[in-house]
Amino acid sequence: MGKSDAPGPWASRPADRPRDELPKISVIGGTGRMGVHLCAAWAEAGYTVTMCSRSKGKAQEIVNELLAGKGYQRRVTGLNAGQGDYCVPPCDAKDWRLKAGDNGTAAEADLIVLGTMYEKAWPILEEIAPIIRGKGKKILDMTNPFMARPDGFGAGLPKEGPQAGILIHKSRLDDPTCQWVGAYKHVLWTLILPTGPKNPGRPDIEVFGDPGAVSDVVELIYRHGWRPIVRGALEVAPDYEGGKISFGKLWHNIRKECMQGEKLSVGW
């Protein structure tokens, strides 16, 4: 096992595996802003990624643009002073294993990513549930029940029952062979580039969940240039699911930064 880039709370970095040994990823909500950025990032990191949407045609249009090298800049080092960390040429995507699919295609992956708004995630997952139950799938739940929006999404959770969206999704799927992991819940889409965080000074991402799925996501995070901090198993989900940024949360993050060196990406 490797180590993280600096001493501190970060999970150990696993040894790099050949790309053919990496789990295949599908992203439900892949044509959304967050989904597009993550599909590109994970393809750049060597994964086989399927961008899923209600319409495969919509996903295919975006995939075609990404594979043509549109939309991103490749990060380079050693530029002349004042030029910054990014150069003009787009990412070379010729080696990306990135394809399009509809939501049903998501069932074929090893790691299924819920990248939609919370309220839309279960209806889609319910459609493929008969196909994936008992198959030992891993699900990365990035949904945020508490991110209120003007259109009514993000209203939160009922007071009765689990106080975390990932726990509700796990209960509804009711598949003991499935492993769940939460991550990327505080990372804005604008911060994600194929080569890593747009703000390299804040590369840390919180992770929690079942050990096997956590292990895969820890590797995933490291491979595309970020650093994972594992907070615990699924029972900690109510404490680490995303929500509105508040003074209390910012102060807590500042304390963690000063005391343990954490550099969480929570919107800046």
Summary of the structure (lengths in Angstrom):
residues: 268
radius of gyration: 18.0
end to end distance: 31.0
largest distance: 57.5
contacts: 856
relative contact order: 0.15
helix: 35%
strand: 18%
